[in-house]
Amino acid sequence: MAARNPFLLQLAALILGLAAAFGPQARAADLVASGPRHGLSMFGDLKYGPDFKQFDYVNPNAPKGGDVKLAAIGNFDNLNPHILKGIPAEGLGLTADTLLRSSDDEAFAEYGLIAERVEVAPDHGSVIFTLRAEARWHDKSPITVADVIFSFETLKEKGHPIFRAYYADVMTVEKAGTRKVRFRFRNGDNRELPLILGQMPIVSKAYYTKVDFEKTALEPPLGSGPYRVESVDPGRAIVYARVADYWGKDLPVNRGKFNADRIRYDYYRDTVVAVEAFKAGEYDLRMENVSKNWATAYDFPALKDGYVKKVEIPHEIPTGMQCFAFNARRAIFKDPRIRQALTQVFDFEWTNRSLFYGAYARTRSYFSNSELASRGLPSAAELKVLAPFRGRVPEAVFTQSYAPPKTDGTGNIRKNLRAAFALLKEAGWVVRDKVLVNEASGEPFTFEIMLIDPSFERVVLPYVRNLKRLGIEVRVRTVDPSQYQNRLNEFDFDMVVAGFGQSLSPGNEQRGYWSSAAAATPGSRNLVGIADPVVDELIELLINAPDRASLIARTRALDRVLLWGHYVVPHWYIQHFRVLYWDRFGRPAKPPKYALGFNDWWIDPEKDARLRVFRNQPSQP
């Protein structure tokens, strides 16, 4: 969802630890409570020892230099990515360091960045971060314990609502030494909190003493990361310049990364324009999410001649849930039978064959492409988790394996229509004069699907036609990014296309996705408006899982309850990145399994020179 806050999505991805499949696991208590360490892992030993030189997936000798151009969609009006107001510019995460940095080839593991050491108390009730003496802001002033305390308190009080959800179990923060800061927790049950705090963005207390944190601004804030904002063309472009004397450039977590001298994001109105701009050489790399484009839009000379590379890069990232999301706050969608009925007539098989060239698999879980996804009937461990909720959740949770409705792919959905009509009738809706109306009030069934990307209309319109066969009148409205963002923040929509990313170590972020508190918090990720005490209790059980086995059972139990609530119409997923890039880059021989890792690429001088010769050739008639 391009209009969501890009920095916060990046932060959420880091916090979630978009991560790997686990091998045999020990209890978290045995792994993170062993005195000061150079890193932390949620489950499993750290891959890299205290003397590691760099991550395995980087080239430590990658050359520095060159300018890179990337693309963004829509516009921006804010350079403070930590608040709800405004649309932040792409790439702002490059300017700000965190206490720890995630590894892209481990399951939720983090290593020292601003903090050189981290120590979790034996009872898991607190964590101490020891800051590096050399850590500096871009103005050369030191990053201090006061900055860390200020960052936590300000983000929680004045920042985007996502921070309040993530830090809900942190009770206090205090100075514990010249370079030490201690966070105390509500209890020792939430094993994820030290890692979540490790990814907290650190902001300058001195800077925000002079500047209002809560206001949108186009003045670059004081940063500490490998890049600083060099120039801003409001709403059109932003340029980041590599900090030559960046304080952390030689740290193991940074070696081989952040190689370009400049990174420029140019903004385009929509993806149609962006595709043509890429083919014209206006920017360097494109992640393609539209199967039709991938299959048909890039038949152009530069690709045929090898100056553009078109590659599928496998990954092992859990794919979560992409879907049509109902806004269950709306009276028309409160009844789960109605939501189930509308799910019946989304013809994925026809869509996949006719529009996607058979590229996708159907999503069947909120934790798809991972061992956390529920499958088959509940295991004994899952039944033990679910047993206390019997009578408060659909009985199907205990007796059936969830599967989204299926068709034969021909476009003939009569069986699905009959099932949908039966559910709608049961919920009090009937067809009169080819219009679905409420049997008691005569009110017609009509709603709006709000989009930000017009390219998705080709998916939505066939679904709308099927809904019309039920007598439902649906409006499709594509709005500009600012309006889209504002309406999402206020939950002012009927249905949207949504994505809920997951990891193999789910935890606190589930509150932001599904909890009753988040449902009532403007700007939260609970777009659906789920406000179910059972879901709230399952989230807390998941967060407080004492070991890997119980985490799996509790996550699968939550998955089943969400699926049988029929809150979304599941879409599809794919297990590789579809990437096009102009052939001027070098790439690590061993890329990370859990990220694209573009910041690990570098400009290859020979390839770059060859490409310049090609681009300088006169156009052929």
N, C-alpha and C positions, 0 to 999 in steps of 0.2 A: 504494500500500500504506500505508494510514493509520497503521499501527502503527510503521512505521520512524521513526527519529529525524527529526522534521520539520525541525529546524534544519540537520542534516547534509545532508538532501536539498536544502534551499535552498542550502546552501554548495556542494554538488556541482553544482547547476544553474548557480550563478554561475561556478564553476571551469570547467565545461563550456562556458560562454558560450553558452547557448541562443540561437542566433544566426541570422544571415541567410544567404541564398545569396550566394556570392561572384561578383564580376565578374572581369575580368582581374586576375591577381595577380602581384605581384613576389615575389621571394624574401624570406623573413623577414629574412635577413641584411642586406638593403638597407633595412629598415624600422625595426628596433629598435636598431641599433648606430650611431646618429648623434648621440651626445652626450646630455646631460640633456634630457628631454622631459616634457611635461605629461601624457602618456598613452602607452599601448602598444597595438599591434595584432598579432595572430598572423600574419595575412596581409592585405595591402591597406593603403593609407594610412588614417590616422585621418580620420574624417569631420569632427570638430570641431577647430578650430585652437586655439592657446594662449590666445587671448583670447575664447573662446566664453562666452556669458552663461548659457545653459541648454540642455538637450537639446531637440530639436525637438518631441518628443512630450509635453511638459508645458505647462501654462498658467502662466507665471511670475507672473501676477496672481491666481492662485487664492486665494480667501479662506480664512483659517484659522478653525477653530472647530468646535464640535459634537462629539457623541459617536457613535461607530460601534459596533455590536454584530455580531460574527461568530460562527460555530459551529465546533466541533471535535468529533471523535468519540472516545469512550473516556474516558480520564482522563490525569492526569499526576502525577508525584511528584518532579520534579527541575527546578531552574532553572539547572543547568549543562549546556548542550547539547553540550559538547565531549567527554564521556566515554561509555563504553559502557553504564555502569550506568543504570538507571532510564528513565523515559519523560519527555522534556523537554516543557515547555509549548509550545503554539503561540505564534508571534510573537516569540520571544526574539531573533531576528535584528534586530529594531527597536532593541534596546538597545545593540548593539555595532557599532562602526565597523571598517572594514578599511583597508588601506593605499591601495587603489584601489577605484573603483566601476565596475561594468560598465555599458555602454551597451546599451539594449534595442532599438536599431535598427541595430546593426552586428554584424559577425561577430567575436566574441571580442575586443572592444576595451574597454579600461579607462582611466579618467581619475583624476586625483589626488583623494584624500579625505584620510586622515591624512598621506599623502605628497604633497608639492607637486610633486616632481620624481622621475623614475626614469631611471636610466642603465644600459644593458646594455653590457658590455664588447665590444669589437670581435670577440673570439673566442668570444663567447657563454658564456664560462666563469664569469661572475659578473654580479651586478646590484647596484646601489646605489640605495637609496631615501633621499631627503631629506625628513625629517619637517617638517610645518608648525609654526612656532613657536607658533601659537595653538591647536593641538590640545590638548584638555582632556578629563579624566575628569569625571564628573558632580559630583565633590567639588571641582572647579576645579583640581586638581593637573594638571601637564602630562603628556602622553603622551610618553614618552622612548624613546630608543634601547634602554635597559635593558628597557623593557616589551616591545619588539619581540623582542629576543633571548630574553627569558624566555618569551614566547608560543611562539616556534618550538620551543625546547628542550622545553618542558613538553608541548605538543601532540604532539610526536613521541614523547616518552618515556612520557607518562601519558595522552594523549588517546585518543579513539576510533581503532581500527585504520585507519580511512580516512585519517587524517593521515599515518601511516607510509608508506602506499602513495603518497600524493601527493608527499611530500617525500623519497622514497627517493634521489633523485639530488642532493640538497642535502648537501654535505659539511660546511661550516662556516658560522657566522654570527659577525660581529664588528663592533665599533664602528669606523666609518671617519671620524668627525668629530663635532662637537657634536650635530648633528641628522642624521647619516648612519649608515646601517647597510648592511653589505655581506654578501651571501650568495654563497658560492663553490660551484660545481657539480662533479659528478664529471667531466664533460667538457662540451664546447660543443654536443653533438648534440641535447639536449632543448630546443628553442626555446620550449616552452610554460611552462617553469619560472618565468620572471619574472612571467607573468600569474597563475599558480597562487599564487605568493607574494603577489601583489597582493590576492588574496581571502582571505588568512589572517586569521582573527579575532584581534584584538589584545586580550589580557587584562592586567589590572593586576598587576604584580609585587608591589606593596605589599599589595594585598588578599590575594593567594594566598600570601603569606608568613605570613599569620595564619590562613588557611582552607585546609583540606585539599582540593586540587584534585580528587582522585580519589573523593571521597565525594559522593553525591547530597545535595542541599540544597534547601530551600524558602525560604532567605534569599536575596533578590535580590543577585547579585554586583555589584560596582562596574562601571558601564557607561560608554559614551562616545557612544552613538548618539542619534538624534533623540527617542527615548522612553525612559522609565524605568518599572520595575515599580511601580505605585501600590498594588495590593492583590492578595492571593492567597487564594482559597478552595480549599484543596488538592483536586485531582481534579475540581473543579466549574467553576471560573472563574478567569480572570486578567485584570487590567485594567492597561493601559499608559497613562501620561500623557505628552503631548508636553512636552519640555523647553523652556520658554519662552526660556531663554538658551542654548540649544544652540550650542556653539561653531562648528559647521559649517553653520548654517542658511542662510547667504548664499553658500555655495560654488556654483559652476556646476552641479556634479553633484547638488546638493540643491534647487536653486531650483524651486519649483512642486510639490515633493513633500512627503509627510508633513503633510497639511493638517488632519486631525482632531485635536481636543484630547485625546480619549481613544479607545482601542480596547479593547473588551472581547471576550474569547473565552469563550463559554459551552459547556460540554461536554455532549454528548448520548450516550445509550447506543448508539444505532445510527442509520443513515440514515433508517429509517422514521420514527422519532421526530423526527429533525431536519427532515424534509420538512414534517411537520405543524406544527412549531414555526415554521418560516419562514412558512407560510401564515397562522399566527396573529399574525404581526408581531413575533415574539420576537427576531429578528435581521434584519439589513439586506440581506445579499447571500448568494446560494447558487450555487456552481458545480455544475451537475448532470452527473454522469457515468453515470447510468443512463438508457438510451434510453426504457424504458417509462415512467419517471417524467416525462421530458421530454415525451413524447407524451400522457400521460394523467393525471398526478398534479396538474396545476395549473389545473384548470378551477374557479376560485373567483372570487367577486365582485370582489375587489380587482384582479385581473388584467383582468377584463372591463371594469372601470371606469377602467383606466389608472393606477391607483395602484401597481401592480407592473408592471415591464417585464420582458419575456422576450425575450432577444436572442441571436443567434449572432454572435460577434465573430471574424472570420477571423484566422488567424495563420499564420506561416511557420516554426514551430518544428519541427525534425525530431522525428518521433514515436517513434523507437527501437523497442523490442520489448516488447509486453505479451503474456503467455503463461501457460499452465500450465507451471511449471518442475519438472522431475524433480530429485530429489536423487540424483545419480549416485554418491554415496558409498554408497547402499544397494545391497546385492548384487543385489537384484531388478531394478535399473535400470542395472547396469554395462554390459550388452550393448547397443550402439546399435541392433541389430535389434529389440530389445524396445521401445525408445523410439520407433523408427520405426513399429512396429506399433500402438502406442497412439495415435500421431498420426493414423493412418488413420481412426479412428472418431470423431474430433471433427467433427461436422457443422456447419461454419461457415455454409454456405449456408442450412440450415434455421434455425439459430439467428438469423441476421441477418434473415431474413424473418419468422419467427414471434415473436421476442422483441424485436428492435431496430428494427422498422419500416423495415428496409432502410437504416439510417443509416450503416453502416460499410463500409470496404474491408478486405480481408484483408491481414494483415501478411505480407510475403514477405522481409523483411530485418531484421537487427538495427539497421540505419541507415535505416529506412523514411522516406519523404517527404523524401529528400535525394539529392543527386548522389553520395553516398558508398555508396548501396545497390548491391549487385551486381545485375546484370541480364543476361539472355542468356548467351552463352558468354564465357569470360574474354577480355579484350583482350590484345594483345601485351604491354602493360606489366604486366598482372596475371599473365600466364603467366611472365614473367621473374621476378616475385616468388615465384611458386609452384613454379617448376621445381626448386629445391633440395630440396623436400619431397616430391617424387614417390616413391611407395612407402610414405610415412609417413602419408598422408591418403587418404581414399577416392578412387578413380579418377574418380568422378562429379564431383569438384571441377573436373577439367580438361575433362570431356566433356559435362556436362549443365548446364542452367539450373535452379536449385532452384525448385520450386513446391510449396506445401503441397497435400496431397490435396484433391480437389474432389468435391462431390456435386451432384445435380440439385435439391436443396432440398426434396424431397418427404418426406424422412425415410427413403426407401429407400436403404440403404447396403450392399446385398449385395456389390457389387463391392469396396468398401472392406474389408468383413469378410473376403472371400476373400484379399485382399492381406495383411491383418493376420494371418490364420491361417497363411499360407505363411511369413511372417517369424517368427512364434512357433515354428512347427514346426522351422524351420531353427535357431532358438536353443535347441531342446531342450524345448519345451513342447507338451503335447497335451491334448485334451479327453477326460475320463473322467467319465461320469455327469453331463454338463453342467457340469463344473468343470474349469477349466484347471489342470493340474498339471505339475510338473517331471517329465519322462519318467524320469529316473534315480532321483530321491528320492521322488517322489509328493507333494511339497510343493505345496499349493495356491497359486495366484497371488492374493494379496490385498494391498491397501495402503490408505492413508488420504489424503484430500485435506483439508488444513487451511485454514480460512477465518477471516477476521476480521469480514467483513460478511455478514450473513444474506441481504441482497438478491442476492448472487451465487449463491445456491443454485439459482435458476431457470436459470442457465447451466450449473451443474455437474451437476445431477440428470439432464438428458437425456444428458449425456456418460457419466454413471455407468450409465445404462440401456444405452447402446451397448456399454460395456465388459462389462456382464453378458452380453451376447450372445456375447462371446468366452469366457465362462466365468470372468471375473475378478470377484471380490467387492471392492467399494470402499466404504469408510466415508467419510462426509462429516462433518467436525467443525468447528463454529464455536466459537471460543474467545474469551475476553476479551482486551483489548489487552495487558495485562501478560504474560499467558501466551504470547500470540502473539509478542510482542517477544522474550521470553526463549528461546522455542523456535527462532525464527529465528537469534538470536545463536549458539545452540549447534548449529545445523543439525539440530535434532531434529524432522524432518518427512520425509514421503515425497514429497508434491507440494503446492505452493502456487501461488496466483496471484501472479505477479511482474511488475514493470515495470522495464525497463532504459532510462532516458532517455539520449539521445544528442544531440550537437550537430554542427555542420558543422566543428568543429575538435577531433576526438577526440584523446586523448593519454594522459596518465598515469592517468586514471581507468579505462582499460581493464585495467590491472593489477588494480585492485580488483574488477572484474567477472569476469575470466576466468583470471587467472594461477594457477599451481600454488601459489605462496606464499599467495595470498588464500584458496585452497581450504582451507588448513590453519589459517587465522586466524579464530577465533571473532568474530562480528560483522561480517565482511566482506560485500561485496555479491556475492561469488561463491557465490550460493545453490545453484547447480547442482552445484558441486564439480568444475568442469573442472580437470584437472591433466594437461595435455598439453604436452610440450616444444615441439611445433610451434606451438601457440597462444602459448606464452611467447615464442618467437623472433619470431613475427609481431607481437606487441604491441610488442616493442622496435624492430622495423623501423618500425612506425607512429609511435611516439613520436619517433624520430630522423629522420623524413622531412624532407629539406632544402627542399622546395618543395611547392606546392599539388598539382601533377600527381602527384608521387610519393606524397603523402599519400592522394590519391584511390585510386590503384592499390593501395597497401598496405592501406588500409581495406577495399576491396572483396575483396581476397584473404583477409583475416581473416574477413570476413563469410561468404564461401563455405565456409571450413573450419568455422566455427561452425554454419552451416546444415546442412551434410552430416554433422555430428556428431549431429544429431537430439537436442539437449539439451533442447528445449522443444517444446510444442505451440503454434504461433503463434496469436494472437488477431486483433485488428482495430485500426483506428485511425480518427481523425477529424481534420479540418483546421480546426476552429474551436472556440472556447470556447462552451459553452452556459451562459449566465448569467441568473439571475433576481435582480432587486433592487427594493427598495421605492424609489419614485421621489422621492428626496430628494437625489440627487447630480448634480453637474455632471461632465462628462467632457471630456478634451481633444479638440479637433477632429481631431487627427491622432494616433491612438493608436499605441503601439509595435507593431512587427510580431512581436516575439519574446517578448512577455510580456503578461499581462492588464493589468498596470500599475495595480492598484487603489490603490496608494499615491500615484498621480498624480491620483486623483479628489478631489473636495471636496464639502462639503455646500452645496447651493444654498439660500440663505435663503428664496426665494419658494416653491420646491418643498417645502421642509421645512415651511413654514407651512401650505401647502395640505394636506399629508399629516397634519399634526397635527389640522386641522379634521376630516378624514375619520375619523381614529382616535377622536376624541372624540364622534362621533355615537353616539346610543343604538343598541343592537343591534335589528335588525328581527326581528319574530316570524316 
